[in-house]
Amino acid sequence: MHVYWINPGDSGVPTTVRWTLPEGWTAGALRFPTPQRFESSSGVAYGHKGEVLLLTTLTPRAKTLGDVKLEADVSWLACDEACVPGSTKVTAHLAMGGKQRETHREVLALAKRAQPTKRIDLRAEKTGKGMLLTIPGHHKSGYFFAENGDAVSSSQPQPNQRRNGALEISLSPSEYAKEAPKRLQGVLVLTNADGTTISTNVDVPLEGASN
Amino acid sequence: MKTMILAILACGAIATASGPKPYAEAPSFSLPASSGKDVSLSEYKGKYVILEWWNHQCPVVGRHYGGNMQAFQKKMKAEDVVWLSICSSAPGKQGHVTVAEAGKVMEKNGGVVTEVLLDPDGKVGKLYNAKTTPQMVLISPKGELLYNGAIDNAPSARTTEEAAKAENWVIKALGQHRKGEAITNPAERPYGCGVKYAQ
């Protein structure tokens, strides 16, 4: 069973959270853990299995004091061979203005560890057939999860090759692409020579894109 | 008289040159239907045809059948558009129905469709690159493929009310084609449950 990333790939629906917050509070975008690929007879889906920890930054109104109630209405689609819907409403109470207490330290550490790390140096350029990512360094292989599902195909393989001291990853445009994207955004998972993996956030201009 | 004929011909030529680019031909197929007969796409030449990839146990299909899908189907029926629901779930997989069950299941769901077609080996689904349920296809009266993709622009809608406000890509393409306009969104990325193919 798996749920879906922000770009679910060839099928699926991403998990969404709707907040009910005190006046003046805002919730940032959901921060998903590094996704995984799930292959099935209908293509390649992007998502998460097991315990999935999603992070959001809540910004309180200045000078909020006393008890506040935070409500989240969560909805997801979980699929394996079959798909089942899921939804839940969860509530948390916070005492504002008192002494700061660190709670849920362990679960927060776990959530942060599952997130992509900071950005690394790489280039993205448009090629005749699609797009090419060039990552300097000794990485053995890699896979790019595009945040915008219309930009990069999720079902086509991403051929890897090492050239001039860098790893090159070829990306095919999605069959639903409308125009070449101006930037590539998403998560890159790299495998090192020793078999360990790292995942990084990507947000780079696509060189050679028209306009 | 001669001048008038020439003028008409000239207009025709201009309209063709500036008209929308030619569409691909919708692949032909023949499948067993819930009515007991075999149904071919070619039978419906002269009418618009909608194909709906259908898995009645898929939660996303279920959400659409909360009322919006039936309203959409009734609107299409009133406009003389043929509606073929195609089940490409393999035997033993989610949403699979037999010829005998298909009509009853669709009726129980309140669907207003021309036929339910059974594609248990997934051949027609793969011919049309159907990836999800619901995935929608619109075919012109001449047999051209006008639209293939998501039903609407609201994958994360949670209620019937929210989904009713979504932009329906099939209705948009149909309206544009009827007016002789170019179709601005001929292929939008589908969402929903992956089609439960045999392999």
Interface residues (C-beta under 8 A of the other chain):
Chain A: P8 D10 S11 G12 V13 P14 T16 S40 S41 S42 G43 A45 S75 L77 C79 E81 A82 C83 V84 P85 S87 G149 D150 S174 E175 Y176
Chain B: Q57 C58 P59 V60 G62 R63 K93 Q94 G122 N129 K131 T132 G149 P155 S156 R158 A187 E188 R189 P190 Y191 G192 C193 G194 V195 K196 Y197 A198 Q199
